[in-house]
C-alpha cells in the first residue's frame, strides 16, 4: 500500500498541520488486538456468506487502530450487521472533516453528508471490498468509467492507479457532489480524469434526478421518487459516450446509481454485445427493479461470471451466482456484484 495512507484535516477556521499515519512499522496495542477480535466476531456473525480462513488483516488493523481511539463506542458494535456504518456516522457527526488524504490522493468531503463521507472521513476508504477490487483490477494504462461518482473516491483511486497512461471517465449529476469531485481532481492535478455532470442511463437527452430528503447524498436516484426535491439533469447512454470519445475497451465499469443499474446497462448494449467491457462492479440491491428488467438480468449472466460480495466487510467470502440462484438478492448486508467477462 501507499506510505502514509491516511490523514484527516478537520473543519476549522484554519487547517491544522497534517499528521500522516504510517502503518508499516506499527505494532498493535492490546486495545487494538482486543478491538480486532470484537470486529472479527461481529463481521463473521452473518450466516449467508462464509468467512474465509485467509483474512485481509491489513485493512482490519488499520480500522482497529482508528476506531480504538474511541473505546467508549465499542458496545455499539455488538448490534446488527449495520452497526459499523452507524458507528462511523456517529463518529463523523462529532468530528466532521472537509479534506482527507488517503491512498495517495486528497479528497474533499461534505461535512453534512451521512452517506459516503463518514467512512472516508473516519477510516480513509469507502466500501472496503470494492476498494480492494479496484486495487486488484486497475493497472497502469487502464480505462475506467465511474457511473455515480458521488464525491469521487473511486474516481480518484482509479486515477491514482491508472496513472498518466490511463483514462478515467467520471459521471455525477448532483451539483454538490460534482463540485466536490471537481475540486479534488483539480487539487490532485489528475490530468487523466474527464468529469461529466451527467446522468448515465438508457436515454440521450434529459432525466429527472430525485434528491434524497436525508443527509445521505448517496441516495439520489433517477428511478425512485424519494419524496424530496427533483432536478432535471443531462443524460447519456454509455454507447453514445464511448462513440463520441472513441473508447475502444473499458477495463472497469463501476455503477452505483440507486436502482437505475439496469438502465445504465441497457444504454450500453452495443458495448456489452461486442464484449468491450472486461469488468463491472455495481450495486446489487433493489430486486423489484431487476424484476421489471428480466432481459437485462438474463443478459448479465449470459455474458459475465457473477460474484456477489459484501461491499463493506472484509471477512465474508464472495458467492458465485447464476440466473437460477435461489434468492440472488437475499442477504442481510449491503452487497455489490463483480462481473467478469467470459473469456
LINRA-V264459 format. One line per field, one symbol per residue. ss: DSSP state (H for helix, E for strand, C for the rest). phi: phi as a letter, one per 20 degrees, with the letter a starting at -180 (. if undefined). psi: psi as a letter, one per 40 degrees, with the letter a starting at -180 (. if undefined). A space follows every 10 residues. Layout:
ss = ???
phi = ???
psi = ???
This chain:
ss = CCCCCEEEEE CCCCCCCCCC ECCCCCCCCH HHHHHHHHHH HHHCCCCCCC CCCCCCHHHH HHHHHHHHHH HHHHHHHHCC CCHHHHHHHH HHHHCCEEEE EECCEEEECC CCCCCCHHHH HHCCCCCHHH HHHHHHHCCC CCEEEEECCC CCHHHHHHHH HHCCCCEEEE ECCCHHHHHH HHHHHHHHCC CCEEEECCEE CCCCEEEEEE CCCCCCHHHC ECCCCCCCCE EEEEEECHHH HHHHHCCCCE CEEEECCCCC HHHHHHCCHH HHHCCCECEE EEECCCHHHH HHCHHHHHHH HHHEEEEEEE CCCCCCCCEE ECCCCCCCCC CCCCEEEEEE ECC
phi = .efmfbbddf ebgcffgfcf dedfdedgef ffffffffff fffeffefcf effedefgff fffffffffc ffeggffeef feffffffff ffffbfcdbc dblnbecedd geeddefgff feeobclgff gffgffeecg nfdccddnfl eogfffffff ffmfeeccdc cbefgfffff fffffffele eedddcecee bdceqbcede efedeeffeg bedcfendfc cecfcbefgf ffffdleecd fbddcbclne ggffffecff gffelddfcc dbfcblgfff fecfffgffg ffdcfdcebf fddeddffcf dcfdfflfdf aecfcccddd gge
psi = aihgdiiihi hidhhiiihi hhedehhhid dddddddddd dddeehedii hidhigeddd dddddddeeg deeddeeeaa dedddddddd ddddgiiehi hifeiihhih eehfcddddd dddeihgddd dddddddhih eihhhhhfdb eedddddddd ddadeihhhh hhdhdddddd dddddddefh eehhihgihh aehhbiihhh iieaegeeei ieehheeaii ihiiiiiddd ddddefhdih dhhhhgffee ddddddefdd dddefehdih hihgafdddd degddddddd ddeihhhhih deheehiihh iieehhgeeh ieihiiihhh hh.
